[in-house]
């Protein structure tokens, strides 16, 4: 049997073991508490990130829905390719250019700003310059710029002949932006040395007939817009003064219209005001010609209730209308038998054709 001293020693050892176990348990509890606090802090940081991710997913889903519902008025599958351009004097470069731009912009509308930028460049447009102007991180980025430039090069390769085609072939392959710039520099009358000739044509358009005035004014305004849209060597856009454009507009008109504009010039605030007045004058001067055919002879078998069936039919006792050849128009009998013409110019009895010619003139 153990002595009391031995029992006390055993109890002391037991107490020490329990103390160690208690210390280990406390250390584990402290470690778990630290991990819990770390998880709580991470959760607090992850909350905004998760919310931002959910918001981004919602925006992407909404954008996809909008793309699915988007309707384009221009179906490029129904647009035929523009005509070929060979640079001959008989061909209109401006007309070809407008149609070609419409064809390309129906597929890549974002390339309009890129091509406009290319036209204003004096030096070669390289891929590096184009990326610096429209690459990622710029004010107006364009996706897949290199690929779209190559597609423009392919389009021009199929549309150009003669000298324009040689200009294209002498340009870096697949660099459609530089090819577009060179072709515009060569044939656009509002660039390079041709700009002075364009200005002379704008200042001296010559007089035209009243029937041609509206069309000539629209063509003249197109040249003015092209002249004013180009930059000079200093990078500034030049514009023609309002009073100069108003005087040129007067000089294009026939004498009677020119006199009308001169007498009323004090009422015009600027060129747009004068052009609006002239457009209103031309619309009224040309007038309207309306032909109404509400009544006429009815084809055989036509229903009398049809619109063309009103006022049609045979006269009394088989006589057709008031055609007779008596004293009042021919030789008919008194009972309106037979055929004949009335003395008036109203066509057949029971039907007429009314032609209204309304021409309003401003004097």
Residue pairs with C-beta under 8 A, 6 or more apart in sequence:
2 10
74 106
76 103
76 106
76 107
79 102
79 103
79 106
81 103
81 158
81 159
82 96
82 99
82 100
82 103
82 159
83 96
83 99
83 159
84 159
84 160
84 161
85 91
85 93
85 96
85 159
85 160
85 161
85 164
86 160
86 161
86 162
86 163
86 164
86 165
87 93
87 162
87 163
87 164
87 186
87 187
88 162
93 187
93 188
93 189
94 188
94 189
94 222
94 226
97 184
97 188
100 155
100 159
101 112
101 115
103 155
104 111
104 115
104 152
104 155
105 111
105 112
108 148
108 151
110 142
110 143
111 142
111 148
111 152
113 134
113 140
113 142
114 130
114 133
114 134
114 142
114 145
114 177
115 152
115 177
115 180
117 133
117 134
118 125
118 177
118 178
118 180
118 181
118 184
119 180
119 181
119 184
119 188
119 191
119 230
120 230
120 231
121 129
121 181
122 233
124 178
125 175
125 177
125 178
125 181
126 172
126 175
126 178
127 146
127 149
127 175
130 145
130 149
130 177
131 145
131 146
132 138
134 140
134 141
134 142
134 145
135 141
135 142
135 145
142 148
148 176
149 174
149 175
149 176
149 177
150 174
150 176
151 176
152 176
152 177
152 179
152 180
153 168
153 171
153 173
153 174
153 175
153 176
153 179
154 176
155 176
156 168
156 176
156 179
156 180
156 183
157 165
157 168
160 167
160 168
160 183
163 186
164 183
164 186
164 187
167 179
167 182
167 183
167 186
168 179
168 183
171 178
171 179
171 182
172 178
184 191
185 191
185 192
188 194
188 226
189 195
189 197
189 198
189 223
189 226
190 198
190 223
190 226
190 227
190 229
190 230
191 230
195 227
195 230
198 223
198 226
198 227
199 227
201 223
202 220
202 223
202 224
202 227
202 240
202 248
203 244
203 248
205 216
205 220
205 248
205 251
205 252
206 252
207 251
207 252
207 253
207 254
208 216
208 252
208 254
209 254
210 254
210 257
210 282
210 285
213 252
213 253
213 254
213 257
213 282
214 279
214 282
216 252
217 249
217 252
217 275
217 278
220 248
220 252
221 275
224 240
224 245
227 238
227 240
228 237
228 238
228 239
228 240
229 237
230 237
230 238
231 237
232 238
242 270
242 271
245 271
246 265
246 268
246 270
246 271
246 274
249 261
249 271
249 274
249 275
249 278
250 258
250 261
250 262
251 258
253 261
253 278
256 363
257 278
257 281
260 281
260 362
261 274
261 277
261 278
264 277
265 274
267 273
267 277
268 274
268 277
281 362
284 360
284 361
284 362
285 360
285 361
285 362
287 358
287 359
287 360
287 361
288 358
288 359
289 356
289 357
289 358
289 359
290 356
290 357
290 358
291 355
291 356
292 354
292 355
292 356
293 353
293 354
294 307
294 310
294 354
295 310
295 311
295 312
295 350
295 351
295 352
295 353
295 354
296 308
296 312
296 351
296 353
297 312
297 348
297 351
298 304
298 308
298 309
298 312
298 313
302 308
302 309
303 309
304 312
304 313
311 350
311 351
311 352
312 350
312 351
313 350
314 320
314 321
315 321
315 322
315 336
315 349
316 335
316 336
317 335
317 336
317 337
318 337
319 332
319 336
319 337
319 338
319 339
320 339
320 348
320 349
321 339
321 342
321 348
321 349
321 350
322 329
322 336
322 340
322 341
322 342
322 349
323 329
323 330
323 332
323 338
323 339
323 340
323 341
323 342
323 348
323 349
324 330
324 331
324 332
324 333
324 336
324 337
324 338
324 339
324 340
324 341
324 342
325 331
325 332
325 338
325 340
325 341
326 332
326 333
326 334
326 340
328 342
328 343
329 340
329 341
329 342
329 343
330 340
330 341
331 340
332 338
332 339
332 340
342 349
346 352
347 353
